[in-house]
Amino acid sequence: MATHNTTFSDLVRLEQLRHIETGKAEALSYASIADMETHAVSDFNYPVFLKRLTTRARRLIQDNALATTLQYPQKLFIRASRISLIISAILGALAAGNAIGESSTLNIYWLLAVLLGFNLISIMLWVIGISFKLQGLSAGVVAQLACWLPYRHKEKESDTIALLAARGWWEANLTGTVGKWRISILTHQFWLTYLATGIVLLVLLMMAKQYDFIWGTTLLPESSLPELTQWLSKPMEFWGLVPPDSSQIAASRVSAIIQEQDAETRSAWAKFLLSALLLYGIVPRLILLLVSVLMLKLAEHRFKIDLYLPYYITLRQRLMAHQLESSVIDADPNIVVDKKITPRQVGQGILQNALAIGIELDDHIVWPDGMNCSKNVIDQASFSEAANIIQKSDSALLIGVAAHRLPDRGVQRTIRDLMTYTSGEVWLVLLRSRAAIPVADTRKLAWFRTAEACAIPAECVITQ
């Protein structure tokens, strides 16, 4: 979660740098951050880690002149948003203009259907999408079109730094909870502009020309539209607006008009039309826009980088040291001191007598210095023995797994079961093989996700 010192924009820049360093690390200069790795701190906590990450990012951005590149995706999104609003204004004007036509009569319900019908359908789809977490419904047309943006595609080796930065910005701002509410804001702004333009055009036309208001239906019962008019008019009466009465409604039937309407009837229908557009179109959209803005602020405040990604695991181990260099204080200068590296625990360090348990390890696995495997779980019998050992120990539990193997449900279940026998901290250790089998990032990520599924904090995952 973003702290008081770390804003959402800072986290977005971190995500952009993650994409850039993952795809084009060789193109960056790291001279300014060398001291950060040589002077790493040993106590891990999320705010401190974020502070060091943002400091590192600020130096990289400054030294590699990336500020403009990182800001460009946001400027591009703002530009695209403005274009979409211009399009919505044009559509609203065209819809109102076509619905009115060149005649001197206005079909009241045809106008309401054109200006409010699609808007109400959009609101219903948005509510369903938000309620059932259906991205395709809540995002709207704008988001669907945005999926065709070039940086939305899968990363390639030929991707430029600008494209990688754009993809990082996209994933942080336009996907997940943050993206859901950001796109919702754009959707509501689109329809508000559509409605507002239509209303303004109607007002201008009615000010410049005299219109008679009519209604009619072919398939619906004769009483359906008058009843709908009275039902829609009830909330308007609270604001002191006088809707068309029953006699005016009946006189406005297409087949009933034999002469021009009187000014009072035209005024009643005009006020009813504009009030309906405001009350059932503008007001709901404004409320939903306000809700979306507040939810976006909340989502940005709660936004948290994924510490289980290999990139952040690697940086954590560089910037937040997991090892303590122990030596003899004030030792005899003539005596060569043999320094020993022991693993560290969050805040205080993993004790030297921490209990290490392996899961389906072979003879080629190498444990770090200071870690001695007490039991290797390979079957039910060895699991029972390991469980007894864990129950008798009060030390931290180290669970060692072969990093080059792909974790399956059985291994995940074994880790969870072993964790139930200890009340202390649990660490997952990704062990290497003597054969130096390379471990792909996708396989590391699979192990980090396994740790996440087992509720093992990212800072308690150790790689070699």
Secondary structure, DSSP 4 states (H G I P E B T S, - for coil): ---TT--HHHHHHHHHHHHHHHHHGGGS--GGGHHHHHT-BS---HHHHHHHHHHHHHHHHHHTT-HHHHHHHHHHHHHHHHHHHHHHHHHHHHHHHHHHTTSSEEEHHHHHIIIIIHHHHHHHHHHHHHHTT-HHHHHHHHHHHHTTSGGGSPP-TT--HHHHHHHHHHHHHSSHHHHHHHHHHHHHHHHHHHHHHHHHHHHHHHHHS--EEEB--SSS-TTHHHHHHHHHHHHHHTTT-----HHHHHHTBGGG--SPPPHHHHHHHHHHHHHHHIIIIIHHHHHHHHHHHHHHHHHHHH----TTSHHHHHHHHHHB--EEEE--TT--TTSPP--EEEE--SSS---TT-EEEEES--TTEEPPTT--EEEEE-SHHHHHHHHHHHHH--S-EEEEEETTSPP-HHHHHHHHHHHTT-SS-EEEEEEEETT-----HHHHHHHHHHHHHTT--GGGEEE-
